[in-house]
Amino acid sequence: MSHPAKNNEDVLDKEREFHDEWAATIKPSEVMVRETFTAATSPESAWLFKQMGDLTGKKLLDIGSGGGESAVWFAMHGADVMATDLSPGMCDVVKKVATHYGTSLESSVCNAEDLSQFPDNSFDVIFCANVLHHVDIDKCLGECARVLKSGGQMCSWDPVAHNPVINIYRGMAMEVRTEDEHPIRMQDLKIWEKHFGKVDKEFFWLSSLVLFLKFYLVDKIDPNEDRYWKRILTHEKENNWFYKPLAALDKILLKTPLLKWWAWNIAIVGYKK
């Protein structure tokens, strides 16, 4: 449908307000564009970027662009980028970040469940990082499939619902996340298969989640004062000695089907027929 359901308006308003407040705290010069795709502790984005191939001249839609890490990175690599976010504040930030990095893109306020401002078959690639667990997945993927060109890619990564350790963290970090989040479950893959002809996936972070325990128990970092999923980038170099051996172990452990769904994050690529 063209507009979010009335009973969903409160959720959208809370999400918009939360992210507008966050946007007001972001300094464009401090947004970690390169690190988001090159840091050892950012394997999800690196994997998805590899799947995309050469972006030169491709029309790319970034949904939920936030501070602009991904949208600006793609623009730096030759894509014609439309950055969208539910938050007007975040849309302002992404344009400033693009200017800081010497590139350009377009930006528009947009609900991920309603892409009616874009015609059918408009984009070669859609990128949607850490967004699907905030929205109606079926509505969002349906709209993405509609605006994606034949043969195009829908790329996303999100947290997985099934790990008890990360669920404890979610319960502790309520001030830096929204209450309406719904991490990805096994059955959600059926929604991807409904909308796309081929679906590839990769899982990340299992034993390496011990890094979160280090933040809490050793470094004494309050999970409501510093977003752990941001800290893995901002403090990458000082934690690599701890993280890298565990990440290497994860490459072995995450080959086991049942263990995969205990990972922290899943990256998915859907290909439109």
N, C-alpha and C positions, 0 to 999 in steps of 0.2 A: 504494500500500500504506500501511498505517497507521503503520509504523515504518521508520526508515531502515535500509538494508541493513547487515549486520554489518560488511562490508568498508568501509563509509562511516563507521563510528564514530570511527576515528582522525582522519579529516578534521574531523568535527563537534567532537571534543574539542579539536583544535588551534584551530579557529575560535572556539570558546567561550572558551578560555583567552586567546587573543590579544585578544579584545574585552572580556573581563572586566578584563584588565590595563589596557587603554586607558580603560575606564570609570572606573577608580580615579583617573585623572588629570584627569577632567573637572570643572570648576567650573560649576554650573548658571547662575550669573550671567554666565558668559562664552560660553554657547552662543548662536550667532548665528542666532536664529529668523527675524527679519524680513529680515536680509541674505540669507539662503538663497533667498528668493523675490523680493527687490527689487533686489539688487545687479546692476550691469551685467555682472559676471563670473559670474553664475548664470543664464544664459539657459535652461538645460534645465528647471530647476524652474519658472521663470516661464512657459515655454511650456506645460508640463503643467498648471499651476494655471489657466491661461486655458482650457484644454480642458475642465476640470472644471465650469466655470460656478458657479452658486450652490450652496454646500455646506450651507446652513442646513437642519438637521434630518436630513441624510443620514447613514446609518450607513457609517462609513469604517474600513477595516482598513489599518493601516500596518505593512508587513512589513519587518523589519530596521530598526527605528526608531532604533537607535543613540542618539545624544545627545538626540534628540527634536526636532530642528529642524523636520521636516515635520509630525510628529504634533501638536505644540503649535501650529504655524501653522494647521493645519486646525481644531483645537479653537477657536482664537481667531476663526475665521470661521464658527462655528456648527455644525460637524460633530460627530456623536456618534462619538468616536474610540476604537478599540481599537488600542493600540500594542503590537506584538510584537517580540521579538528572541530569538535563540538564547542570548544572554548575559544571565544574571540581573542582572549588574552594570549593563548598559545599561538594563534594565527599571526598575531603581531610579532611575537618572539621569533618565529621561524623566518620571517622576512629580514629581521635584524641580524639573525645568525648567518643567513645567506650573504648579506652585505659584508659582514665581518670576514667571511671566508672568500670574498671576491667572486661570488657567483650570483646567479639570479634564479628565481622560480616564481610561480604564481601561488597564491594562497586564498583559501575560501573557508568560511565557517560552514560546517556540514555535519549532519547526523549520519553515522556509519550505517544506519538501517534504512536511510532514505537518500539515495544518490540521484534523485530525479533531476537535479540540475545538470546532469551529464547524460548525453544521448547513448543509445545502444552502441556497442562495438567501438568505444572511444579510446581505449588504452591497451598498450602492449603488455604492461606489467602493472600489477597492484601490489603494494606493500602495506602490511597491516601488523605492526609490532606491538605486542602487549595490549591488544585492544579487544579481541573477540571475547575475552572473559568478562568484559564490561557490557556487552550488548546481546541482543537476540541473535544467536549465531545463524539460524536459518534465514532470517530476514537479511542480515548483512551479506552472507555468502550468495544469496539469491540476487541481490543488487550488484554484487561484484561480478558474478557470472554474466549478468546482463550488459554491463558497461565494458567488459573485457572483450577484446577482439578474438576471433577464432585462432587457436594456437597460442593464445596468451597465457601468462602465468599469474596466479594468485599466490602470493608468498606471505606467510605469517609465522609468528612465534608467540606462545603464551605459556603460562604456568599450568602444570598438571595437578589434578585434584587429589591424587591418591596417596601421597607421601605423608605419613603421620608427623614427621619432624617438621616439615615445612608448614603443615597445618597448625602446629603449635606456634610457630613464628607468626603466621597470619593472625592468630588470636591475640598475640602480644602487640602487634604493630598496627593497631586499629586507627591510630591518629594519622598514619601516612598512607592509608589505603581507604577505599570506599566500601561501605557495608554491603553493596549490592553485587560485588564481584562473584563470579562463578567459574572457577578454574576448569580447564578442559578435562572431560571424562572420556573413557573408552568409547561410549556410545556416540559421542559427538562426531567421530570419524564418519559415521553413516551419513551425516549431513553434508560433509565434504563430497562423499561419493555420489550423493544425490545431485550435486550441482556441477561436478567436474568429471571429465572423462577419465582422467588419470590422477592419482594422488600419491605423492611421495612424502615420507616423514622421517624425521631423525630426532632422537632424544638426547638431552644434555643434563648434566649435573645429577650425580647420585652420591657416590662416596665423597665427591668434592663439596657437597653440602656441609661437610664438617667445617668448612670455612665460616659458615654462619655461626656455628658453635664457638669458634675461636673469637669472632667478633663479640659475642655475648659474654663468654666465660673468661676469656683471657684479656681481650682488649677493653672489656667493660663498656661496650657501646650500647646505649639505650636504643632499641629498635624503633622507638617513636621520635627520636631526635636525629637519626641518620638512617636514611633508607639503605638497607643492606644491599639491595640489588643495584644501587648506585655506587655504593662504597667499593664493590668488587672492581669497578672501573677506576674510581678516583684514587684508590690505594692499590692498584694492580701490582706495581713493581715491588712494593714491600711485602706482598703476600704471595708472589709467584713461587717462592721456594716451598711454600706450604701447599699451594694449589696445584702446581703442575704434576707432581707425582700422583695425586689423586685423580686428576683429569686423565692421565695415562691409564690408570686402573679402570676408570669409567668406560674407556673404549673397549675394554674386555667385558666388563659386567653388563653393559648395555646391549650386548649381543644376545642376551638371554631374554626371550619374549616377556616373561612375567615381571622381570626386574625393570624393564623399560618403563612401565607405568608407575614406577616409584620414583622416576626422575623428577627433577624440579620443572624443567621446561621441555616443550615439544615444538619443533619447527616443521611446518607443513607447506608443501607446494602443490597447488591444484592446477591442472592444465585444461583449458577449455578446448573442446573438440572443434 
